[in-house]
Amino acid sequence: MSESSRDAGVLAVLLERLEKQRLPRALDLKTKVDQGERLHELDLRFLQELLVDASAAKPLLERHPEHHELAGRVLNLYKQITDKALENEQRSQNPGG
């Protein structure tokens, strides 16, 4: 199997997982933090898993620039979630200030 065929298969699996699992859960977390809620341990583990997966996919994405825009949007979503989660956490630790 050629690298191109392997890449196509891996990309298909990653895109399906993004569409059916990762993105819906990430959007739920975005809603949660936008409402001022704090993330729970399972939420944080999920985000950590996403970042590990994103790092692992970096070489694949370097070979397929056609997916750079999508990857950038997804990473931006993760950053928005983590930034807001940190803000909510800090607010809960210091409610008066």
C-alpha positions as CSV (number, residue, x, y, z in Angstrom):
1,M,0.0,0.0,0.0
2,S,1.4,3.4,-1.0
3,E,1.8,6.3,1.4
4,S,-0.8,8.1,-0.6
5,S,-3.4,5.3,-0.1
6,R,-2.5,5.0,3.6
7,D,-2.9,8.8,4.0
8,A,-6.3,8.7,2.3
9,G,-7.5,6.0,4.6
10,V,-6.2,7.7,7.7
11,L,-7.7,11.0,6.6
12,A,-11.1,9.4,6.0
13,V,-11.1,7.9,9.5
14,L,-10.0,11.1,11.1
15,L,-12.6,13.2,9.3
16,E,-15.3,10.8,10.2
17,R,-14.3,10.7,13.8
18,L,-14.1,14.5,13.8
19,E,-17.6,14.8,12.3
20,K,-19.4,12.2,14.4
21,Q,-17.5,12.3,17.7
22,R,-15.0,15.0,18.3
23,L,-16.7,18.1,16.9
24,P,-20.1,17.5,18.5
25,R,-18.5,17.0,21.9
26,A,-16.2,20.0,21.4
27,L,-19.2,22.1,20.5
28,D,-21.0,20.9,23.6
29,L,-18.0,21.9,25.7
30,K,-18.0,25.3,24.0
31,T,-21.6,25.9,24.9
32,K,-20.9,24.8,28.5
33,V,-17.9,27.2,29.0
34,D,-19.7,30.0,27.2
35,Q,-22.5,29.6,29.8
36,G,-19.9,30.1,32.5
37,E,-19.7,26.5,33.6
38,R,-16.5,24.8,34.7
39,L,-15.2,21.7,33.0
40,H,-15.1,18.4,34.8
41,E,-12.3,15.9,34.8
42,L,-13.7,13.9,31.9
43,D,-14.1,17.1,29.9
44,L,-10.4,17.9,30.6
45,R,-9.3,14.4,29.6
46,F,-11.2,14.8,26.3
47,L,-9.5,18.1,25.6
48,Q,-6.1,16.6,26.4
49,E,-6.8,13.6,24.1
50,L,-7.7,16.1,21.3
51,L,-4.5,17.9,21.7
52,V,-2.4,14.7,21.7
53,D,-4.3,13.5,18.5
54,A,-3.7,16.9,16.9
55,S,0.0,16.6,17.5
56,A,0.1,13.1,16.1
57,A,-1.8,14.2,13.0
58,K,0.7,17.1,12.3
59,P,2.9,15.1,9.9
60,L,-0.1,13.9,8.0
61,L,-1.4,17.5,7.7
62,E,2.0,18.7,6.5
63,R,1.6,16.3,3.6
64,H,-2.0,17.4,2.9
65,P,-2.2,21.2,2.9
66,E,-5.8,21.0,1.5
67,H,-6.8,20.2,5.1
68,H,-4.9,23.1,6.7
69,E,-7.9,25.4,6.9
70,L,-10.1,22.8,8.6
71,A,-7.3,21.9,11.0
72,G,-6.9,25.6,11.9
73,R,-10.6,26.1,12.5
74,V,-10.7,23.0,14.8
75,L,-7.6,24.1,16.7
76,N,-9.1,27.6,17.1
77,L,-12.3,26.0,18.5
78,Y,-10.2,24.0,21.0
79,K,-8.3,27.2,22.0
80,Q,-11.6,29.1,22.5
81,I,-12.8,26.3,24.8
82,T,-9.6,26.1,26.8
83,D,-9.3,29.9,27.1
84,K,-12.9,30.2,28.3
85,A,-12.6,27.2,30.6
86,L,-9.5,28.8,32.2
87,E,-11.4,32.1,32.6
88,N,-14.3,30.3,34.3
89,E,-12.0,28.3,36.6
90,Q,-10.2,31.5,37.7
91,R,-13.5,33.2,38.3
92,S,-14.7,30.4,40.4
93,Q,-11.5,30.6,42.5
94,N,-11.9,34.3,42.9
95,P,-15.6,35.1,42.7
96,G,-15.3,38.7,44.1
97,G,-12.5,39.9,41.9
